[in-house]
Amino acid sequence: MAGSIGVTVTDIGNGLTKYSIAWTSSSGGAVSGASFQMKTGHVEQIRYVPGSGVSADYAASLLDADGIDLFAATGSSLAATASVVVPVISSNSPILNDATLGSPPGSVTPTLSAAGNAKSGRIDVIVGP
């Protein structure tokens, strides 16, 4: 496993669950190999929050058991200093939609690359019914 993650799960009401994935990259700037369980539902929002000193254009994904990115490539070329919020508005959204993301399949694996040596940040994923 490269790097590490810690996951905090919070019930935020109305059937919504927030998964806060705190990550720390390896010396090579990566995070991989650590999985956690996510409830079945639809991804409603993704928030990428870089920590201090994170490299520009780092990338994040959330892989299911088949290696499919549940973030639908919205985590590529992320900014080093600004948080990014990706709302999943409807199934007709041109950026993301429930059909693209599907339902979180249980065990998922966050991966990051090019974040920098021993850098940290957070990804918040809100899953609804």
C-alpha positions in Angstrom: 0.0 0.0 0.0 1.3 3.5 -0.8 0.2 6.3 1.4 -2.7 6.1 3.8 -6.3 7.0 4.3 -8.7 7.5 7.2 -12.4 7.5 6.7 -15.0 9.3 8.8 -18.7 8.4 8.1 -21.4 10.9 9.1 -25.2 10.7 8.7 -26.1 14.2 7.6 -29.9 13.6 7.5 -32.5 13.1 4.8 -30.9 9.7 3.8 -27.6 11.4 3.0 -24.3 10.0 4.3 -21.0 11.9 4.1 -17.7 10.0 3.7 -14.7 12.1 4.6 -11.6 10.5 3.3 -8.5 12.0 4.8 -5.4 11.0 2.9 -1.6 11.2 3.2 0.6 10.4 0.2 3.7 8.3 0.1 7.1 9.7 -0.7 6.2 9.1 -4.3 3.1 11.3 -4.0 0.6 8.4 -4.3 -2.2 6.8 -2.3 -3.5 3.3 -3.2 -4.4 -0.1 -1.9 -6.6 1.0 1.1 -10.3 0.1 0.7 -13.4 0.9 2.7 -17.1 0.1 2.6 -19.6 2.6 1.1 -23.4 2.2 1.3 -25.5 1.6 -1.7 -26.9 4.8 -3.2 -26.1 7.6 -5.5 -23.2 10.0 -5.3 -24.7 13.4 -4.7 -21.6 15.6 -4.3 -17.8 15.2 -4.4 -15.5 17.8 -2.7 -11.7 17.7 -3.2 -9.8 19.6 -0.5 -6.0 19.9 -0.9 -3.8 20.3 2.1 -0.8 22.6 2.4 1.9 22.0 -0.1 0.0 19.6 -2.4 1.4 19.6 -5.9 -0.6 21.2 -8.7 -2.4 18.9 -11.1 -2.7 16.0 -8.6 -5.3 13.4 -9.4 -7.9 11.5 -7.3 -10.2 8.7 -8.2 -12.5 6.3 -6.3 -12.3 2.8 -7.8 -14.9 0.1 -7.5 -14.1 -3.7 -7.5 -13.9 -3.6 -11.3 -11.5 -0.6 -11.4 -14.2 1.8 -12.6 -13.7 5.4 -11.3 -16.9 6.4 -9.5 -15.7 10.0 -9.7 -16.0 9.8 -13.5 -12.6 11.5 -14.0 -13.6 14.7 -12.2 -10.6 14.3 -10.0 -8.0 14.8 -12.7 -5.7 17.9 -12.8 -6.9 19.2 -9.4 -5.7 22.6 -8.1 -3.1 22.7 -5.3 -4.6 25.5 -3.3 -8.3 25.6 -4.0 -11.1 23.2 -3.0 -13.3 21.9 -5.8 -16.9 20.9 -5.4 -18.5 18.7 -8.0 -22.3 18.5 -7.5 -24.2 15.7 -9.2 -27.3 17.6 -10.2 -29.4 15.1 -12.1 -29.2 12.2 -14.5 -29.0 14.8 -17.3 -26.0 16.6 -16.0 -23.3 16.9 -18.7 -20.5 16.6 -16.2 -21.7 13.8 -14.0 -24.8 11.8 -13.6 -26.2 8.9 -11.6 -26.0 6.7 -14.7 -22.3 7.3 -15.1 -21.5 7.0 -11.4 -23.9 4.2 -10.7 -24.4 3.1 -7.1 -21.4 2.8 -4.9 -20.8 -1.0 -4.9 -19.7 -1.6 -1.3 -15.9 -1.8 -1.2 -14.2 1.1 -2.8 -10.5 2.2 -3.1 -9.4 5.8 -3.3 -6.3 6.4 -5.3 -4.2 9.6 -5.7 -1.2 10.4 -7.8 1.2 13.3 -8.2 0.2 14.8 -4.8 3.8 15.4 -3.7 6.0 13.7 -1.0 4.0 13.0 2.2 1.3 15.6 1.5 -2.3 15.3 2.8 -5.8 16.4 1.9 -9.4 15.3 2.0 -12.1 14.1 -0.3 -15.7 14.4 0.9 -18.3 12.2 -0.8 -22.0 12.6 -0.1 -24.1 9.5 -1.0 -27.9 9.6 -1.0 -30.6 7.1 -1.5 
